Amino acid sequence: MIELRDVHKAFGANKVLRGVNLTIPKGESMVIIGGSGTGKSVLLKSILGLVHPDQGKILIDGHDAAKAEREAFLARFGMLFQGAALFDSLPVWHNVAFRLLRGKSRLARDEARDIAIEKLRRVGLKPQVADLFPAELSGGMQKRVGLARAIAADPEIIFFDEPTTGLDPIMSGVINDLIREIVVEMGATAMTITHDMSSVRAIADDVAMLHDGVIQWVGRVQDMDNSGDPYLNQFIHGRADGPIEAVR
């Protein structure tokens, strides 16, 4: 579903991506791991076309992403943002239905609201939550609303940006379980960027480690602990000593 071929991106003298090659099969859940500042977010933005690579090619379902018509291209994606990123001035249902009320294929307000309430139910929130505002919700509830918004238009591809940041371990587990259930249920292709190894183990089919601008290791999640790769081993076990230099 997603293929990156020799993707490079630099910001001035800072070479962030140095030749990324990665394939994400249709219907699989790929988790990208790596230290802060290694380019995970730049990689995600490059796929979405928010950042334009200096070199290389990105294919979505076999088609060059750079040549796609933007509205139709973006309609294929859903996104759960870090920190939920809800609109404070809009009620919950309007946040969930935000995409459904815009664009060429926008729905009537009542229809969009009904879909929003159904998606809220899917993530474990009751209908009465629909008319509340984000400030009236806990962090875990806000994250669920963000997840409902990500799946509102039944996208083919869903991106999750640090989905458990700021949540306690129990709520992190709830969100991880929801993500896994929904991705499997929808048959969607998923890409997650995270530092949380519990999330990796809960939601990944495949894992790729981004280090020094390239994919250092890629494989099935069950092979991660016995990879033999010193970079991956250091990262997943959180060791200060190893080939990855800790910034002090």
Secondary structure, 3 states (H helix, E strand, C coil): CEEEEEEEEEECCEEEEEEEEEEECCCCEEEEECCCCCCHHHHHHHHHCCCCCCEEEEEECCEEHHHCCHHHHHCCEEEECCCCCCCCCCCHHHHHCCHHHCCCCCCCHHHHHHHHHHHHHHCCCCHHHHHCCHHHCCHHHHHHHHHHHHHCCCCCEEEEECCCCCCCHHHHHHHHHHHHHHHHHHCCEEEEECCCHHHHHHHCCEEEEEECCEEEEEEEHHHHHHCCCHHHHHHHHCCCCCCCCCCC
